[in-house]
Amino acid sequence: MSKVTNIKPGKLNIAEIQKALNKKAGRKIAHSLQQDNPTEVREWIPTGSRWLDSIICKGQLAGIPVGKISEIAGLEATGKSFMAAQVAANAQKMGIDVVYFDSESAIDPSFLERTGCDLERLTYIQAENVEFVLETIEELLSADNKWLFIWDSLALTPSISDLEGDFNPQSSMAVKPRILSKGMSKLTVPIANSQATFLVLNQLKTNITRSPSEAMVTPWVTPGGKAMHYAYSLRIWLTGRKAKAAFVTDDNGFRIGSEVKAKLEKSRFGTQGRNCVFKILWGDEEIGIQDRESWFEAIQISDNMKQSGAWFALVYEDGTEEKFQRKNWTEKLKDEKFYNRVLKIMENDIIMKFDNRTGKAEDYYDSEDPPVKD
């Protein structure tokens, strides 16, 4: 490495050091953390679930962080692609161009449109191999566009050696993780500097480790190697249950949706271990997350929600109460006063109380996980 030749003798202030380093690099690499900088998250793309957006970052309503690499991993049929499509639609509303890498050939254009995506502003790419995905992202980052890259999915995308080799897994063992390790080391900083967003979809697979105790603590693993774990700023894991009550049905009993539990497996925003539950509609004219319906469960931890038998009461700031039954929840939300009060309670009890560490910790974390200390 060449020496910095434009550093003057004597004591320099911080601004002079930053200027000299940036001149040496030929671009801005030294930043003041009191000003705009690439490590700061200034924008978030809504996930489609206000409850999920409320638990991602301490002290604010968030979403998928712009300028970072995030993962949505889940079991089969837990809505990974549905949520990614919702994120894509919300990104387009923010003026972000979407590039969708698909290795599963399972995306229906009409489905994307029904989730709110503008197909004219969405680029669909068949993900032939891992190297192609990473190289394409690297090239597109040189443009001035604001990007959202969605990779669906990492687990099912082969490497070039996988394609050219035989079907023996031993012949290409650990090739993909090694490629991803190098790829993330090359792309993480350019993604941050370009304020691009990289959303990786992945599969949760059963942990078949030889240690039963480890499998009990960590029942799931994700393909791609440990390098991806370090690159992610946010990891959302989606799981579901098979019980009848976990499905949404129409008037004739046909299943049109299912319940999903979202857990923050990793968060660089002080919220690791938090979780929420919502239902996703996938078998009707309406597709997407049943967002407002989930708010009922979200605010049940609040002292401003009371229950007496089959009746509930929402407590307003002036102390007055409004009674309702669970079946009338969505109808009640059509009333502006009721709606605004629910949002205020969500902000106070889900976001601010967690940020201030008031209330019961067990109300915020997965029952299987201990609170994570800062």
C-alpha positions in Angstrom: 0.0 0.0 0.0 1.3 3.4 -0.9 2.0 6.0 1.8 -0.3 9.0 2.4 2.0 11.7 0.9 -0.4 14.6 1.5 -0.4 14.5 5.3 1.3 17.6 6.6 3.8 17.5 9.6 2.4 18.5 12.9 -0.9 17.8 14.7 -4.0 17.6 12.4 -7.6 18.0 13.3 -10.2 15.3 12.4 -11.5 17.2 9.4 -8.0 17.5 7.9 -7.3 13.8 8.4 -10.6 12.9 6.7 -9.8 15.2 3.8 -6.3 13.7 3.3 -7.6 10.1 3.4 -10.3 10.8 0.9 -7.8 12.5 -1.4 -5.5 9.5 -1.2 -8.4 7.1 -2.0 -9.8 9.2 -4.8 -13.3 8.9 -3.3 -15.0 9.5 0.0 -14.0 6.7 2.4 -13.5 8.7 5.6 -16.7 10.0 7.2 -17.9 12.0 10.2 -20.4 9.9 12.1 -22.2 13.1 13.1 -23.1 13.8 9.5 -24.6 11.6 6.7 -22.6 8.4 6.5 -23.0 5.0 4.8 -23.4 3.1 8.0 -26.5 5.0 9.1 -29.9 3.7 8.1 -31.9 6.6 6.9 -34.7 4.8 5.2 -36.7 1.6 5.8 -38.9 -0.3 3.3 -42.2 -1.4 5.0 -42.7 -5.2 5.2 -46.5 -5.0 4.9 -46.9 -5.8 8.6 -47.0 -2.7 10.9 -46.4 -5.0 13.9 -43.3 -6.5 12.3 -42.1 -3.0 11.3 -42.6 -1.9 15.0 -40.3 -4.5 16.4 -37.3 -4.3 14.0 -35.6 -1.3 15.4 -35.5 0.2 18.9 -37.4 3.4 19.2 -38.9 3.8 15.8 -41.2 2.3 13.1 -38.9 0.6 10.7 -38.9 -2.2 8.1 -36.2 -3.6 5.8 -33.2 -1.4 6.2 -32.0 0.5 3.1 -28.2 0.2 2.5 -28.0 -3.2 4.2 -28.2 -6.9 3.5 -31.2 -8.7 5.1 -32.6 -12.2 5.1 -36.1 -13.6 5.2 -35.9 -17.3 5.9 -38.7 -19.6 6.5 -40.2 -23.1 6.5 -42.1 -24.2 3.4 -45.4 -22.3 2.8 -44.7 -19.6 5.4 -45.0 -16.7 3.0 -41.3 -15.8 2.1 -42.1 -14.9 -1.5 -45.4 -13.2 -0.5 -43.5 -10.9 1.9 -40.8 -10.2 -0.6 -43.4 -9.2 -3.2 -45.0 -6.9 -0.6 -41.6 -5.4 0.1 -41.0 -4.9 -3.6 -44.3 -3.1 -4.0 -43.6 -0.8 -1.1 -40.0 -0.1 -2.5 -41.5 1.0 -5.8 -43.7 3.4 -4.0 -40.5 4.9 -2.6 -39.0 5.3 -6.0 -36.7 2.3 -5.7 -36.1 0.1 -8.8 -36.6 -3.6 -8.1 -34.5 -6.4 -9.5 -35.9 -9.9 -8.7 -33.5 -12.8 -9.1 -35.5 -16.0 -9.2 -34.0 -19.5 -9.0 -37.3 -21.3 -8.3 -39.3 -20.3 -11.4 -42.3 -19.9 -9.1 -43.2 -16.3 -9.5 -46.6 -15.5 -11.1 -46.8 -12.1 -12.8 -50.5 -11.7 -11.8 -49.6 -12.5 -8.2 -47.0 -9.7 -8.2 -49.5 -7.3 -9.7 -52.1 -8.2 -7.0 -49.6 -7.5 -4.3 -49.2 -4.0 -5.8 -46.0 -4.3 -7.9 -45.6 -2.3 -11.1 -44.3 -4.9 -13.6 -43.0 -2.1 -15.9 -40.6 -1.0 -13.2 -39.6 -4.5 -12.1 -36.7 -6.5 -13.7 -37.1 -10.2 -13.4 -34.0 -12.3 -13.8 -33.6 -16.1 -13.8 -30.9 -16.8 -11.3 -28.8 -19.4 -13.2 -26.0 -19.6 -10.7 -24.6 -17.9 -7.5 -21.7 -16.2 -9.3 -24.1 -14.7 -11.9 -26.3 -13.1 -9.2 -23.4 -11.6 -7.4 -21.7 -10.3 -10.5 -24.9 -8.8 -11.8 -25.4 -6.9 -8.5 -21.9 -5.6 -8.7 -22.4 -4.3 -12.2 -25.7 -2.7 -11.5 -24.3 -0.9 -8.4 -22.2 1.2 -10.8 -25.4 2.9 -12.0 -27.0 5.8 -10.2 -30.3 4.0 -9.6 -31.6 3.3 -6.1 -31.9 -0.5 -6.1 -33.7 -3.2 -4.2 -32.2 -6.6 -5.1 -34.4 -9.6 -4.1 -32.8 -13.1 -4.3 -35.4 -15.9 -4.3 -33.8 -18.1 -3.1 -30.2 -18.6 -2.0 -30.9 -22.2 -1.0 -32.0 -23.2 -4.5 -29.4 -21.3 -6.6 -26.5 -23.6 -7.7 -22.9 -22.6 -8.2 -21.2 -23.0 -11.6 -19.4 -26.1 -10.4 -22.8 -27.5 -9.3 -24.1 -27.1 -12.8 -21.1 -28.5 -14.5 -20.5 -31.4 -12.1 -22.4 -34.5 -11.2 -25.1 -35.1 -8.7 -22.8 -36.2 -5.9 -22.9 -33.6 -3.2 -19.4 -34.5 -2.0 -17.9 -33.3 -5.3 -18.9 -29.6 -4.7 -19.1 -29.5 -0.9 -18.8 -26.0 0.6 -18.3 -24.3 -2.8 -21.3 -22.1 -2.5 -20.4 -20.8 1.0 -16.9 -20.0 -0.2 -18.3 -18.0 -3.1 -20.7 -16.2 -0.9 -18.0 -15.4 1.6 -16.0 -13.7 -1.1 -19.1 -12.1 -2.6 -20.2 -10.5 0.6 -16.7 -9.1 1.4 -16.9 -7.4 -2.1 -20.5 -6.2 -2.0 -21.2 -5.1 1.5 -19.5 -1.7 1.3 -20.7 -0.9 -2.3 -24.3 -1.7 -1.2 -24.0 0.7 1.7 -22.4 3.4 -0.3 -25.0 3.1 -3.1 -27.8 3.0 -0.5 -29.0 -0.2 -2.2 -30.9 -2.9 -0.4 -30.2 -6.6 -0.8 -33.0 -8.9 0.5 -32.1 -12.6 0.5 -34.8 -15.3 0.7 -33.6 -18.5 2.3 -35.0 -21.8 3.6 -35.1 -23.0 7.2 -33.9 -26.6 7.3 -33.8 -29.1 10.2 -30.6 -29.0 12.2 -29.3 -32.6 12.0 -26.2 -31.9 14.1 -24.8 -34.8 16.1 -25.4 -33.0 19.3 -29.0 -33.4 20.5 -28.6 -30.5 23.0 -27.5 -28.1 20.2 -30.4 -29.2 18.0 -32.8 -28.4 20.8 -31.4 -24.9 21.2 -31.1 -24.3 17.4 -33.7 -26.5 15.6 -33.2 -24.7 12.3 -30.3 -23.8 10.0 -30.0 -21.9 6.8 -28.0 -22.8 3.7 -25.2 -20.6 2.5 -22.6 -20.8 5.2 -21.6 -18.6 8.2 -20.4 -15.7 6.1 -23.9 -14.8 5.3 -24.8 -14.7 8.9 -22.2 -12.0 9.5 -23.2 -10.0 6.4 -26.9 -9.8 7.4 -28.0 -6.7 9.4 -31.4 -8.3 9.8 -32.6 -11.9 9.8 -36.4 -12.6 9.9 -37.3 -16.2 10.4 -40.8 -17.3 9.4 -42.5 -20.4 10.9 -46.0 -21.6 11.0 -48.2 -24.3 12.6 -50.4 -26.9 11.1 -53.3 -26.5 13.5 -56.7 -25.8 12.0 -57.0 -22.5 13.8 -53.8 -21.4 12.0 -55.6 -21.1 8.7 -57.8 -18.4 7.2 -60.9 -19.9 5.6 -63.7 -18.5 3.4 -67.4 -18.9 4.1 -67.4 -22.4 2.7 -64.4 -23.6 4.8 -61.8 -23.5 2.0 -58.3 -22.4 3.1 -57.3 -19.0 1.7 -54.5 -18.0 4.1 -52.3 -19.1 7.0 -50.8 -17.9 10.2 -47.1 -17.0 10.3 -44.8 -16.3 13.2 -42.0 -13.9 12.5 -39.0 -13.9 14.8 -35.9 -11.6 14.6 -33.1 -14.2 14.6 -30.6 -11.4 14.2 -30.9 -7.6 14.4 -28.2 -5.0 14.5 -30.9 -2.6 15.7 -31.2 -3.8 19.3 -34.2 -6.1 18.9 -32.9 -9.6 18.4 -35.3 -12.2 19.7 -38.5 -10.2 19.3 -41.4 -11.8 17.5 -44.9 -11.2 16.2 -47.7 -13.2 14.6 -49.9 -12.3 11.5 -51.8 -14.1 8.8 -51.1 -14.0 5.1 -53.9 -14.4 2.5 -52.8 -16.4 -0.6 -55.8 -18.2 -2.0 -58.3 -15.4 -2.7 -58.7 -12.3 -4.8 -57.0 -10.3 -2.0 -53.4 -11.3 -1.5 -51.1 -10.1 1.2 -50.6 -9.8 5.0 -53.7 -9.3 7.1 -52.1 -6.4 8.8 -54.8 -4.6 10.7 -56.3 -7.9 11.9 -53.0 -8.6 13.7 -53.0 -5.3 15.6 -55.5 -6.8 18.1 -53.0 -9.4 19.3 -50.2 -6.7 19.1 -51.8 -4.4 21.7 -53.2 -7.1 24.1 -50.1 -6.6 26.3 -51.2 -3.0 26.8 -52.9 -1.7 30.0 -55.1 0.3 27.6 -56.8 -2.9 26.4 -59.1 -4.5 28.9 -61.1 -7.7 28.7 -64.3 -8.9 30.4 -65.5 -12.2 29.1 -66.2 -11.9 25.4 -66.0 -8.0 25.6 -63.0 -5.8 25.2 -62.5 -2.2 26.0 -60.1 0.3 24.4 -59.1 3.0 26.8 -58.6 6.5 25.4 -56.2 9.1 26.7 -58.9 10.9 28.6 -59.8 7.7 30.5 -63.0 6.9 28.5 -63.5 3.4 27.3 -65.0 2.0 24.1 -66.3 -1.5 24.3 -66.3 -4.0 21.4 -66.2 -7.7 20.6 -63.3 -9.5 18.9 -65.3 -10.2 15.8 -66.0 -6.5 15.2 -62.3 -5.5 15.4 -61.7 -4.7 11.7 -65.1 -2.9 11.6 -64.1 -0.7 14.6 -60.8 0.3 12.9 -62.9 2.1 10.2 -63.6 4.7 12.9 -60.9 7.3 12.7 -60.8 8.0 16.5 -60.5 4.3 17.3 -57.9 3.7 14.5 -55.7 6.5 15.7 -55.9 5.4 19.3 -54.8 1.9 18.3 -51.8 3.2 16.4 -50.9 5.4 19.4 -51.0 2.4 21.7 -48.9 0.4 19.3 -46.3 3.1 19.2 -46.2 3.5 23.0 -46.4 -0.2 24.1 -44.6 -2.0 21.3 -42.0 0.6 20.3 -41.3 3.1 23.1 -41.8 0.8 26.1 -39.4 -1.6 24.7 -36.9 1.2 23.9 -37.3 2.5 27.5 -37.2 -1.1 29.0 -40.5 -0.7 30.9 -43.1 -3.4 31.3 -42.4 -7.1 31.3 -39.5 -8.4 29.1 -41.4 -11.7 28.4 -44.1 -9.7 26.6 -41.5 -8.8 23.9 -39.3 -11.8 23.4 -39.9 -15.3 22.1 -40.8 -17.5 25.1 -37.9 -19.8 24.2 -35.3 -17.1 24.2 -33.8 -15.0 27.1 -33.7 -11.2 26.7 -30.6 -10.1 24.8 -28.5 -7.6 26.7 -27.1 -4.5 24.8 
